[in-house]
Amino acid sequence: MNKLEDHFGRWKNREEIAEAMIPMIGRLYREKNVATTVYSRSLVNKSVIQILKTHRFVKQIEDGLSDSGLSVVDSFPILQEAVKLDLGPCRLDIGKLAVEYKNDNRGLSVEDFVREALTEAVENKAKLAGTTDVVLYGFGRIGRILARLLIEKAGSGDGLRLKAIVVRESGKGDLQKRASLLRRDSVHGPFAGTIAVDEEDNALIANGNYIKVIYSNDPASVDYTQYGIENAVLIDNTGKWRDEEGLSQHLQCPGIARVMLTAPGKGSLKNIVHGVNNDMIDDSDKIISAASCTTNAIVPPLKAIEDKFGIEYGHVETVHSYTNDQNLLDNFHKGPRRGRAAPLNMVLTETGAATAAAKALPSLNGKLTGNSIRVPTPNVSMAILNLTLEKETSLEEMNEYLRWVSLHSPLQRQVDFVSSPDAVSTDFVGSRHASVIDAGATIVNGRHCVLYVWYDNEFGYSCQVLRILQQISGVEYPVYPAE
């Protein structure tokens, strides 16, 4: 057999295996709230090609694998055995289990290995906390991405349920326009599913999720119980109110139990970066801030560096995509420079991310400065971390450590790692990590280190918001194998 036929034959075989995996992954998710992953990357609702590419990606970042990387040939038997078990709700990483099985020298069968590895998932099932109602207050860039994520993660329907969005009515055809904006996105592409409009009852039906559209100009005047909403978490995406006094207006409304802010909180509000300081959240906290996209991007890698090498001081420069508050053409703006045309200029502006980072990571208090440049791209930003470390290191040690952080540390859902020499910003659209280390750009000279960190300032940040929401709602399920 020549090489052409050999390679094509293997490809067809792996396509066939991936096709067989899809109904198993779907059944685990719909019936048991088990989210199947490969190295923290979800396989739920993914195509054959996406499943194959997710497996192939592992070769770039995990040592000890063959030239072909991790294959569905390796993970499929793991999935087959997992489906047979009476699993409780969890995140099941069949990629890591497959690698662990490859490295296991005890001579166990796949069945025995999987049963042993998932004993806790069977015997000590995570208990469902019940359904938690969610309300999105505001339906802009972050609101619509959160809606997509909540609909995608509806699973068996026993977790988070998006019940309503609250907006100001913009006139005739408002509901159809809201549906259209959810259905089509210039950056993130089409909605994965179907959306219908119930004009009579002012509602959207997205993949079977019935979402009430409530029109209101007053955050304190809505009785959510009229719409069957009880003890809900309201996510305020407007950014209009950022302190406890303003956001407390939502808590005056019947049906709302807690409030989350998708912007840096002011005053005494806790600014949470999931993976770093989410252990600060108490049951008594009625209002929580998810900080900013940039804070979420820089704090996880800063924590990783601080833990290993220590940070004496540093400067954070963000190269940030333009945002809705800038002007398309030169016009009046209350902020310096931001009135100049966003699609035509690099705009130097301030960022509070360095100060906010110290709130989430107090050991950095007084050690960081920061600035920002807005650039003519619609999404995906970069943070340049220019750091003076307490300990000397090398380029190889730094990159190897950050690779390990992305794979095996408690920050693996926040920090990703890429070593491609041709990576550019659009490659990271849709990244679910808060930050992605660009290993090829890392600079190390003794105690001086410069890290280049990509982040999808819309999608990656929204995933961080959702992780906090899952935690406070009791639907953050255990991970197997344990992180």
N, C-alpha and C positions, 0 to 999 in steps of 0.2 A: 504493500500500500504506500503511495507517495505521500509526502508531507501535507499537500493540499487536502487530499481526502481524509487523512488522519485528523487534522485540526478541525475540519468541517464536521466530521463524524462526531468528535468529542463535543463540539459546540451544540449540535442537534440533541445529543444525549443530555446535556446539561439544561437545555431549554425544556426538554420533556420532564426532567426532574423538578425544575422550578415551577412548571405548570401544575405538577402534582402537589406541590407545597401550598399553593394558593388556597385551595378549599380548607386545608388543615389549619392554616394560619387564621383564616376567616372564622372557622368554627370555634377555635379556642377563644377568639376575641369576642364574638357575639354571645356565646353560651357561657363562658367562664370568666370574662374580663381578664384574659391572659394576653398581654401584648408581646408578640414574638419579635425579637431584635437580633441583630448581628453587631456586636461591639457597639452597643447603645443606639444603633440605627434601626428604626422601626421597619418591619416588613409588612405591617398591616396596610391593606389596600394598595399594595405595590404591584407593578406589572412584572412579567417574566424578566424583561431586560433590567428593570430596576433591582430585582432580587439578585440577578447575576452580577451587576455592577457593585452592589453593596458588598458581596462576598469578595470580589476582586480588590476592592479598596483596602481590605485588611492587609494585603501583601505590602502596601506602602509603609505601614506603620508598625507591624508586628514582626519581630525577629523569629527565626527558626522555622519559617514556612518554606515550602517548595517554591520553585520559580512560578508555578501556576497560582500560588497563593492559597487562600481558603476557598474551597469549592463546595457547591451544593451537594456534591457526592459525599462530602464529609458531614455536612449539617443535616441532610435529609434523614438519615437513620436516627439521629438525635430527636428530630421533630416527630418522626413516626412513633417512637417510644413514649415521648412526652404526651402525645394525644391520647394514649391509652390510659394515662394516669388521671386520678380524680383531683386535679390541681385546684387550688384556691386562686383568687385574683393576684396577679403578679406580673412582673416584667421578666420574660424568659429569654435569656441570651443564648441562643443555640450556637452562635459563632464561638463564643468563649467555651461553651461546653464541648464543642467539637475539637477545639485546640487542646483542651484539658484531656480529652479522651485519647487524642493522638500521643500525648506525652505521658499517659498513664501506662506503667509497665507491669501491672499486676495480672494482665491476661484476662480481664473481665470482658464479658460480652457487652455489646452496646446496651442491651436491656438492663443488665445488672448495674452497669455504670450509671445510667440515667435514673434508675430507681433510687440508687444510693445518693446521687447528687441532688435529687429533688424530694428526698424524704420529708424535709421540713415543709415544703410547699404542699404536701399531701396531708401530713399529720397535724400541722399547725397552720391551718388555712387562715389567711387574713380575712377578717370579718368585714363584710360590706357595711359601710357607714350609712347606707341609704342614699336616696337621691337628694342632691343639693341643687336648688334652683339658683340660676345665675341671671342677672340683669346687666346689660351693657348700656351705660349712660353715655351717649355719644357714639357715632358710627362713622368715624373718619378712618384714617389709615390703620391705626392700631385696633380700633373697634372691629373693623371688618376682618382683619387677620385673626383676631381672637374668636370671632364668630366661626370662621373656617375651622380653626383648631378645635373648638368646642363641639362642632358638628362632627368632625372627623373622629373625635374621641368619645362619641356617645356610646360606643360599644354595645353592651346588652341593655343600656338605658338605666343601669343601677348606680351611675356615678354622677357626673355633672350634667345638668340639663339647662341649656340656654332657653329661657322662657320668654324673654322680652328684650327689646331695644327701645331706648327712649331718645327721641330727637325732637327738634323744633320743626314744625311743618313748614315746608318751603313753597307750598302752593299746589296747583293742579298737577296730578301725575307723580306726586312725591313718592308714593309707595312703589310704583313701577321703577322709578329712578333708583331707589334704595336697592331693589332687587337686582337691577342691572349692574350696579356698582359691586355688589357681592358676587355676581355671576362672572364678571369680566374684570381683570386687573392688568393694567399695562406692564407692571413689574412682575407680579407673581403668577400671571397666567390665568386660565379659566378655572372656575370652581369645580372641584372633583365631585360631581353629582348633578342632581337636578334641583331646580328652584321654581316653585309656583307661587302665585300671588292670590291671596284671598281678599279681594277688594271690599267685600261686604263686612268682614270682621277685622279689617286692617291687620293682616298677618302675612308672614312669609312661611312657606313650607319647604324646608331645605332637607333633602334626604330623609323625609318623614318627620323631621323635627318641626313642631308647630311653634312659631316664634311671633309673639304679639308685638306689633309696632305701636308704641304709645307716644302720643304727641303732647309735649309739655314744655313750658318755658320756666317752670318753677320747680327746683329740686325737692322742695318740701311739701308739695301739694298732691303727689300721686298716691292713691290708695292701691297698692299692688295686690292686696288680697282680693280685690274685685276681679282680678285676672287669674285667680287660682294660684298666686305666688305666695309662698310662706317661707319665713326664715332664710331669705335669699342673701347671697353675696352680690352686692352691686359693685361693678367696676366702672369707675369714673374715668373716661378717656378724654374728657374735654380740656383738662388742664386749667379750667377757669378757677377752681378752688383748690388750694394746695395746703391749707392749714386745717387744724382740727375744727375750728369754728365753722368754716365754710362747708367742709365735707360732712359735718354733723347734721346738716340739713337733710341729708338722705336718710339718716337714722330716725328722723321724725315720721317717716312714711311707714304706714302699716305694711308688713311683709318683708321689710329689710332688716337683716340682723347684723351684717358687717359691710364695710366699705373698703375697696381697694382703689388706690390712685396709681395711674400709669404715668407718673411724673415724679420728680424729686419733691418730697414732702418738706414742709417748712415747720419751724418751731420744734415741738417735742415729738412729732410723728416719727415712728421707726421707719428708716429707709432700709429695705430688705433686698439683699442680693442673694438669690437662692443658691445654695451650695456653700456659702461663706458664713452668713450670719442669720440664716433662717431659724436657727435654734433659739433666737431671741423672741420669737413670736409666742405670745401667751394666749390662752383661751379668753382672757379678759380684754385683749386688744380688739377694739371694734373698728378701728381705722388703721390701715397699713399702706405705706407707700412702697411701690416696687422700684423706686429710684429711677434713673434714666437709662437709656440704651447704652450710653458710653460708660456710665458707672458699672453697669452689668458686664460690659466688655473688658474693662481693665482690672476690676477687683479680683476675679478668679486667678488670672495669671500673676498678679501682684502678690496674692496670698501664697501661691505656690512658690514663687521666688523668695518671699520673706521667710517662709518655713524652712527652706533649704539653705539659702545663702545669706539671708538678712539683707535689708535695704537701708543704706545710710541716708541717701536722699535721691530724688529723681525729678524728671520733668516729663509730663505727658502732653504730646501734641496730637490732636485728632484731626484727621483729614476726613471731613464729614459731608455726606451728600446733602444737597439743599433740602429744605423742609418747607412745609406749607406756610409758615409765618413769613417767608421771604417773598419778595415781589418778582413777578415774571419780567417786568420792565422797570426801569428807574422810576421810583415814586416815593412819596413820603413814608417813612417808617420811624417809629419812636426809638428804635435801637440804632446805634452807630453802625454804619456801613451796610446794614441789612436791607436798606431801601434800594440798593443797587441791584440790577437785574441778575437774578440767580442763575439762569441758564448761560450767561455770558461771562461771568466773572468768578475768580477765586476771591472769597470774601473772608478777610481776617476778622474773627470775633472771639468773644470770651467763652469759656466753658467752666461750669461749676463742678465738673467731674472729679478733679483732683481733690477738692475740698470734700465732696460727697464720698469719695473713696475712703477717706479717713473716718467718716462716720460708720461705714460698714466694717472697716479694718482699723481700729483705734491705734494700733502700733505704728501706723503711718502718719499719725497726726503731726503736722508741721514739717513733714519730710517731702511733700510733693508740691510742684507748681504745675500749671496747665494752661493751654491755649488751644484754639481751634481755627481751622480753615475750612469754610464751606466751599465745596467744589461743584461744578456743573454735571453731576450724575444724580439720578433719581433715587438710588438705593445702594447699600453696602458702603461701609465706611472703614477707616483704618485708624488704629491708635499706635503711635510710636512711643514706646516706653524707653526713655533714656535714663538708665539707672546706675548709681554707684553702689556697689554691693559691700557688705561687711567682710565677705570672704572671697578670695580669688578663685577663679574657675577657668575652664577652657571652653571653646566653642563646642567641642564634642560632648563634654560633660553636660553643658547647658541644654543642648538639643536632645540628648538622650534622656535627661531628666524630664523635660517637657513632653517628650513622646510618651514616657511612662505615665505622667500625670493624665494625659489624654486617654490612656487605655485602662489604667488600673487604679487610679486614685479616687477618692470621694468626689473629685471635681470633674470626673470624666464626662458628665452630661453638660458641663459648662465650658470646658476647654477642649478644643479639637486641634489637630496637628496636620500640617500638609508640608510635603517636601518637594512638590512639583516646581521645576525651574520656570514654568510658563504660566503660573497661576496669576490671574488678574481679577478685578473686583466682581465682574459678572459671574465668575465661577462660584461665588458664595451666596448668590441669591437663593433664598430658601433654606439656608443653613439653620439648623435647630440648636446649635451651640451658641453660647453667649459670646465666645471669641474663638478665633482660629489662629494658632501660631504659624507664621510663615517661616519654616526652618531655614530655607535657603537665604533668607535676608538677615538672619541673626548675626550680630557682631559682638564679639567678646574679646576684651583685652585686659587680662588681670581682673581687677575689681570693677572694670567698666563694662557695661552690657547695654546693647540696644536691641529691643525686640520689636518686631513688626507684627501687629495683631489685626486681622481682618474681623469684621462683624457685620452681619445683616442687621442693620439698626431698626428694621421693622419686624421681620419674622423671628430672628433669634431672640430679640427682646421679648416679643409676645410669648415665646415658649417659656422664658423665665417667669413671666407674669403667671402663666398657666401652672407652672410648678408650685408657685406660692399658693395659688387657688386650690390646687390638689391637696396641698398640705393642710390648709386650714379647714378643708372640707372632709378630711379623713379618707381621701381616695388616692393617697400616695402609697402604692402597694410595694411590697418587698421585691428585691431583684435577685434572680438566681442565674448563675452562681453569685454569691454575695460579693458586693463591691469591696 
